[in-house]
């Protein structure tokens, strides 16, 4: 492992389970990144073949005394992002002026990284987001099938790794391409009256 631009000193490094967006428990404590910005670890905890498909990510921290400061992190193995992706438009509702896109990206393991990017959001605010069944023309609004990460009003971004629907049903990237659904962005709580931005996805 090699880092550029890291502050002086040594920096703890870890292999963790799940994707970087989700976070996860430490699986292997790696040797710290040294003052030259490099780290090398020999491990018998997992084989090479296991690691190249592993559902995990590597994280480098600033120091032992500052474990909450993340210097760098990257998905590995099955969580690597492929070049396969699909973007959908999110349109504003009424006079709210919030609009943007939703980007579905396929991981090597078939899971999905969903990135929402909005313009017109307010710094310091957070906006709930969901995937709902049906289309934006659904009378009364379709039920929520997947709760997404809140959109950060400061940068207009939301990141969600998707493995399952809220019901526990497995869902892959390929399923989303034909999914009968739409995305809602809400001003405050998750309710139809608070919807400020939306857009159809999948088969819609």
N, C-alpha and C positions, 0 to 999 in steps of 0.2 A: 504494500500500500504506500502511496506517495501523496503528500499534500503540498500545495504551493500557497504562499501568503499566510501561513499559520503564525500566530504569535510565538514568541520565544518560550522555551520550556518544553516539557513533555506532556502529551495529551492522551488520556485513556481511550482505548478503542474496544469496541464490542461487536460481536455478531448477535443480532436479535431476531426473534421470530416475527412473522407477519411482514407487511409492507411498511415503509417509512411513514406513510400517511396514517396508518392505523396505530403504529407503535407496538411493542411487544417485549416479552421478557428476554433477558440475556441468556443466550444459549452457549456462547463461547466467549470468555474474556481474552481478547487479543493482546499482544504486546503493545505497549504504548507507542505512539508516534514520537520519535525522538526529535532533538533540536534541528536535525537536518531535514525533517519533514517526512521521514520514512518509518515503516514498521514491517516486520516480517515475523510470522508465527507458524510454527509447525504444530499441527494438531492431529490427534488420533480419534477425536470425538466424532468426526464424520469423515467419510472418504471423499475423494475428489468427485466421483460420480454423484454422490449425494449432494455435494455443495453446488454443483452446476445446475441443479434443478430445485434447490432448496427454496422454501417459502420464507424468505428472510431479508434482512438488510443490515448494512454495516453503519455504525455510528461512531463518530469521533467527538469526544467532549473536550471542553477547554482545560479542565483540571479536576483533580480529585476533590478539591474544595469547592468547585463550581460545577457540579454534575448536571445542573439544569441548563448550562450554556452549551449548545450544540455547535461545533465548528463546521462539521460536514457530515453528510449521510447519503447513502445510495442504496437502492434496491439491488438485490443479486438474484441469481438462479431463476426460478420460475416467475419472479416478480419483475423481471426486465420488461421494459416497454417495447413492443414491436413497432413496425412502421404502419400497421393497420389501424386506422382510426376513422371516426365519423363525427362531423360537426353539425349541430342543429342551431337554428336561430331562436332566440328568446326575445319576444316583442313586448313593448311596454303596454300597460293597461291604463286607460284614462290619461290623466295629466301627471302621473308620477314621474315619467321621464326616465325610468330605469329600463335598460335593454342590454342585450349582449348575446353570448353564445354558450352552448354546452358541448364540450369535447369528450367523446368516448374513445378511450385508447385501449387496445387489446394487450394484455400481458402474455408472456410466453405460456403461463399456466392456464390461460383462458379467462382469467378474471379481468375485471375492468377498472381502469382509473378514470373517474369522471371529474373533469375540471369545468367549473362554471366561471365565466368571466363576464362581469357586468360593468357598465358605465352608468353614471348618474347616481351612484350610491353616496351615502353621507359618512364622512370620516367618524369613526368611533361607534357607529351603529353596527348591528348584526342582523342578518336577514335569514330566517328559516327557509329551507328549500326541500321539496319532495318530488318524487315521481309518483304520478297518479295513473290509475287505470282509465282507459278511454282516450278521447281526444279533447282538445280545448273547447270543442263545441258540445261536450257532454252536458246535458241539462242537469243543473244542480251540482255539477262537479263529480268526477269519479273518485273512488276511495284511494287513500294513500297506500301504495304498495312498497315504497322504499323511502325511508327518511334519509336525507342527505346532510352533509356537513353544512353548518351555517355559512352564509356568505359574509366575509369580513368587509364591512363598509369602507374601510380605509384603503384597501387595495382592490376591492371588487372581486375577490377570489374565494372559491370554495373547492376543496379537494376531498373526494370520497373514493375509497377502494371498495368495490362491490363484488361480493362473493355470493350473497344470498339476498332474497327479498326479506322484508320485515317478518313475514310468516315463517321464515326458516327454509323456504324453497331455494335450492341452488339455482343460480342463473349465470350464464356465461356471456361473454362479449357478443358471440354470434346470436344468442337469444335476443339481445337488445336491438339488433338490426331489424328484427321483424316484430318487435314488441308493440302491443296496442297501448300506447301510453303518452303522457305529456309531463312536462316539468312545470311546477309552480314555484315562484319566489314570493315570499310574504313580507309585508311591512313589519309585522310584529309576530303574533301567534299564528299557528297553522289553522287557518279557516278561510273559506271561500271569500268572505267579505274583505279579508286583508291581502288578497292577491294583487301584486303590483306588476308582475311580469310573468310571462308564460310562453311555452312553445311545444309543439308536437314533436315526438320522437318515433323512431322505429317505423312501423308500417303506416303510421299516420303522416 
